[in-house]
């Protein structure tokens, strides 16, 4: 998952654009006093918000999403400058926001409905879903609107208020979300944004009205959040790292698989929690697959993301780029073969955020590129002899967010999927969040769940009702 940008001094937060390494946004850092006032405001606003009928909360959320989508052209340009995604792809994120929002809006009444219990003589029993209070949503820079919507919409529909703390790399996204909900008619205080330090964010978690935290970020960041919640007994969702694998079986059709996996590995410069980061290919297809894969990668145009012809932008920062370079160099030193000549991508230079895509073979699990999260435009492709070896390697990871298998044998593919230790299993697809499915991970990929009907469980608590209609004599 994304590593947050620490480019700030003690009083001002600076966003450095990966396009030109210049300051794009500055914002004052909220103090602990500011945070205390914000949390109190959210707490007061939540009481009135929760008192609204669900149908009214839903309508206001519909208006907010419509307002946000209507602004997508301007917001896409801001995204491009803040995090470096090619401008030609930036509006796509709002299509995803709309898809997820529409699904959650459609199922919220079902998800939040009271659960009736079988009749018992003289007694009515049911379980209600009750709001928690104030939710703190800590969102990353790589898909700043998509990841925020995952938790924000369920939070608000359930009757909670929300404080959005975006990465310092994408502060405008939090502000635009607040703007959208207030423009829709949501009372001030129900949705607020917070710009502050990591230390102050952890202090915010300790505030009594905060009863839910949704964090998307690095494993280290998730560990710190979990430590900050210790003893609070609060609802906590953590979406952390991934080292998502794909397996190409012997019966797969290379021409149909390559495009999907190249996009799954290199879209957004590989800076996606569910990007494909390692590929295992049956030995009978290996040479042909690698040749086709490399040819497809060479079609990318590495350039300034605000230029229309660019299909591969810079990484979010020079330090992020260097981390991937280090993995590549270590792998080559241990015997990996690099298939892309960096000079074919002239903009790629040491000391910059621009990095040529790289494809490595002759890789193994002694190399960091196959075991540690890369979060960049590099992929290792390893030859396997059969299904058992592939599944063993797929499961040989500290992470478990998504995994994909490509095969024409659907029944066998599903059976193999049952053996993969992952939160989401794809067959003949990858790198996609279906809002109807629970988004969750295992091992170091996190805990909790967002999206689907199950996503509403993390932002509510069950409250049981036992209504006895008549008191018996002596009661």
N, C-alpha and C positions, 0 to 999 in steps of 0.2 A: 504494500500500500504506500501512498505518497508520504514522503518525509516533508514536514512543514518547514517553510522558509523562516529563518530566524533573523532576517534583515530588518532589525529595528534597534533604536537606542532606548534609553530609559523612559522617554516620554512620547516618542513618535514612532509609528509603525510605517515602514516604507515597503512598497511593492516594486521590485525590480523587474522590468519586462525582459523576458528572455530574447526578445527580438533584437534589442539594441543595448541591453544592460543599463538602461537609464531608468530613473525613478518614474513610475507611471502613476502611482497613487500614494498619498500620505494621509495618515489618520492618527489623531491623538489616541494614546493608549489609556483605556479606562482604568481608574484607580480602584482600590478595594471599596472606597466610599461610594464611587460611582456604581460599582457592581451591586453593592448592598441596596442602593436606591432602585436600581433596575429590577432586581429580584422582588423587592417589595411591591413595585408597580405591577409586575407580572402576576404576583400572588393576588392582589386586589382585583385586577382585571379578569382573572380566571374565574372568580366566583360568578360574575355576571355572564361571562361567556358560557360556562357550564350550565347556567340556568336557562339558556336559550334552547328551544326545541331543536332536535337534531336536524329537522328539515330546514330550519333557518341557518344553522351553522353550515350545512351543506350548500345552500344557495350562495352564501357569502364566499365560500371556498371556490365554487364554480366561477363566480365573478372574478376572483383573484387570479385564477389560472387563465381565464380568458384575457385579462389585462396583461399578464406576463407574456403570453404567447403573442399578443399584438405588438409587443415591444421587441420581438426576437431579433430583428435585424440590427438594431442598435446594441442590444445585449451581446449578440454574437461578435461584434467588433470589439467590445470591451473584453470578452473572453479571449479573443485572439491575442490582444496585447498583454493581458495579465498572465496567461499560462502557455501561450505559444502554439496552440493548435491552429493548423491551416484554416484560413478564413472560409474556404470552400466547404469545410465540414462543421463549422461552429453552430450553424442554425440547426443541424441535425439533433443536437442535444435537446432542443425544445420540442422536437417531435417525440422524443422519449419521455420528456416531462409530461406532455399531453397524454400519451398512451398510459403511463402509470397513474396519472391523476384521474383519468376517466374511469379506469378500472376500480380504483379505490373509492371514488365517488359512487360508483354503481353498486358496490358490495357493502358500503358502510352500514346501511340499515340492517342488513342481514347479520353482519359481524358484531354489531353493537346491540342487537336485540336481546331482550331478556330470555333466559333459557327456562322453559316450563319443565316441571318435574311431574312424574306420574301422580295421579290423584291418590289421596289418602283420606279416609273418612273424616270429614269435619275439618280438614286442613288444606290450605293452599300453599304450595311451595314453588319458589322460582329463584333464579340467580340473575342478578343484574350485573351489567358491566359498568363500573363506576370510574370516573376520571381520577387521575392521580394528583394533579395540581400543576406544577410548573415543570416543563421539560427543557433541558439544555441539549441542543443539537450541535455537535461539533463536526463540521463538514470539511472535506479536503478540497484541494484545488483542481484535481485532475478531471472530475465531472462534478463541478460545484453545484449545479442546479439539480441534476439527477439525484445525487446522493442526499442532498438536503430534502428534496420532496419525499423521498422514501419514508423518512421519519416525521417530517413536518405535517404532511396532510393527515396521516392517521392520528397524530397528536392533537391537532385542532379539531378534527371531526369527533374525536372522543371527548372533547370538552376541556382539554388542557390548554394552558397558554404556553408560549414557546419563546425561548431566547436562542437565537442562531449565532453561533461563533464559527465563522468561516476561517479557513487558513489565511494567514497574512498575504498569501500570494493572490487571493481572489476576494478581497474585502467588499468590492462593489456588488458581488452576488447576494450577499446577505442584505445589503441595503436595498437592492432591487426587489427582493422578496418582501421585505417590510413594506416598501412602497406599494407593491401590488395588493397586499391584503388591506392596507389602509385605504387605498383607492377604491377597493371593493366595498368599503363600508364597515370593516372590522374595527372595533374600538381600539384606540391607542393603548398600548400596554399588552395586548393579547399576543402580538408578534413584535419582538424587538431584536436588534442585532447588537453584538458585542465585539469590540475590537480591543484586545488586551493581550498580555503576555501569557506564556504557558503557565507560569507560577500563579498568576491571578485567576486563570481559568480553573486550575485545580482548587483554588480557594473558593471559587464560585460554587463548585460542587458541594462544598461543606455547608452552604446556606440552607437553612431548614426547609424553606418552601420548595427546594429542588427535589423532586421525587422520581425523576427519570432522566437518564443521560443516554443519548445515542451518539456514539463516537465512531467515526470512520477515519482510519489513519494507520500508522505504523504499529508493529507489535509492541515496541518500547513505549509508544504513546498510550496504547491500550493498557499496558501494565501499570502505568502511572495513574491513569484514570481509575482503574480497578482499585488500586491502593488508596486513592482519595475517597472512594466510596465505602471503604471498609468500616463496618459498624453502623452504616446508615440504613442498611437493609432496603435499599432502593432498587427500582427496576433499572437494569443496565444492559444496553446492547452494544456489542463491540464487533465491528467489521474491520478486520486487520489484514495481514499479509496473504499472499498467495504465490504458489509456484505451480501454476495450473498445467497439467499434462494433457497431451493428445496422443492417441495410439491409432496408427493407420494399419489395418489388418491386410492380410494377403489378398483379400477379394475386393478391396477398395479400388475405385476408378480414379487414378491419379489426376486426370484432367478436371475432375469434379471436386477433388479434395484440396488441391494446391491453393486455389484462389481463396477458399474459405480460411485455410490455416495461415496464409500470408497476411491476410487482413486481420485475423485473430491475434497474430503476434505483433504486428507493426502499426496498427491503427493507433492514433494518438501518441505516436512514437513509442509504443509499447507501454505507455503509462496508464495502465488500467488494472484494477484489482483482479479482474478475471481474464486478462490477456493470456494467451497461450505462451508459456515460457520454456517448455521442453516438449520435444516430439519424439516418439518411439515409432519406428517404421519396420514392418516385417522385412526380413532380409531379401525376399524375392522381389520386392518393389523398391528397395532402398536406393540404388543408383539412379534409376529413372525419376524417383520422387525428388531426390536432392537436386538433380539437374533442372527439373521443371521449377522447383521452388526458388532456386537461385535466379533463374531467368526472370521470374515474376518480381522478385525483390529488386532487381536491377531496373525495373520500370519506374521506381519511385524517383520523384524530383525533390531533393533536399534543398530547401530555400527559406527565405523569410516568409513567415506564415501569413503576413498581410498581402502577399502577392497571389494572384488567382491561380497561377500555374503550379504552385507548391502543393505537393501531396504528402510530404514528410517534413514536419517542422522541427525546431530545436527541442531539446529537453527543457525542463522547467528552469534549470540553472546549470551553471558550470560545474558545481560540485556533484550534481546528479549525473551529469555526463561523465565526469571523471570516475565515479563509482562503477559505471558500466564498463568504461575503458579498462579499469583495473581487473574486472572479472574476465574480460576478453584476453587481456595479456597473460593473466594467470593460467587460463585454459590452454593457450598456445604454448606457454612454457612447459605445460604438463603433457603436451602431445596433440592437442586439438589442431584441426586443419581449418583455416579461415578461407572462405570462398568468395569474399567480397574485397576488392582492392579499394582501400579508402580514397585513393586519389581519383577514383571515378566520381566521388562526391566532394568537389573542391572546397565547399564551404565547411566541411568537417575538419576541425582543427583542435589540437590539444589546447586547453585553456579557454574554450568557448562552450556554449551550451549546444552547439551544433555537432551532431554525431552521425556518421555514416551507419546505415543498417549493416548488421553482420550476421552471417550464417556459419555455424561451426559444426563440423563432424569430427569423428574419432573422439567423441566426448564420453565421459563416464561420471559416476557419482562421487568421485574424489575431487571434482572441480566445482567451485562455487557457482559457476554459471548453470549447473544442473541441480543445485541444492539450495542456494540462497536466492531470495527474491532479487531480480534484476531491475524490473520496472523501467525498462528501456528497450531500444530497438536492436535486440540481439536474441538469437534462438540457437539452442543446441539440438542437433538431430542425431539420435542414437539408434543403431541397428539392433533388432531383437529377432530371436529365432522362432518364438511362438507366443501364444496368448499368455501363458503362465509367466514367462519372463517379463512381458510387457506389464501385466497387472502388478507384479512384484515391484517393478521399478516405479510405476505410477504411485504406489502406496509408500514408497521409500522416501518420505518427505515429512517435514515438521508441519506442513500446511495441508489444508483440505478445503478449498473453496469451491472450485469447479474442476471437472475432468471431462474429456470428450473421447469418444471412440468412433471411428469411421469404418463402416462395413456395409455390405449389401445384405448380410444375414441379420435381419432385425431381431429375431428371437435370441440368437446367440449373443448379439450385442447387448441386449437387455440383461441377459444372464451374467455377462461380464461386468456390466454396470453395477450389478448387485454386489460384486466383490471389490469395487473401488471405494475407498474411504474418502468420501467427499460430501459437501453440502448440496451441490447440484451436479447431476450427471446429464451430459448431452450425448445424443446419438446423431451423428452426421450434422452437427452444428456446434458452434462454440461462441464464447464471448458475447453473451446476450442475457438480459434479465427479462423474463416473462413476468409481468406484474401479478399474474394469477398464481404463481408459484412462490413458495416461501424462500426468501433469500437469506441463507444461513451458511455457516461454515463449521468445520470441525478442527480439532487440534489448535495450532496457533493462528488459524484463520479467524478465530473469534468465538463469540457466544451470542445467543439471542437470535432474533428473527425480525425481518422487515418484509414489506409487501405481502400480498395474498391476504386471506381472511385472518391467518395466524398473526400477521403484523399488528393487528389491533390488540392482541393479547398483551403485548409489551407496554402499551400505553394506557392500560386500564387495569383495574383490580376486580376480582369477583366479589360480590356482596350477596349473601344468601338471605332469603326471606322465608320465614316459617310463620304462617298466619293461621292460628287456630280460631275457628269461627265461634265456638261456644266454650265457655269455661265450665268444666264439670264441677259438681258440688264439692266444696272442700278445697278447690284450687285457689 
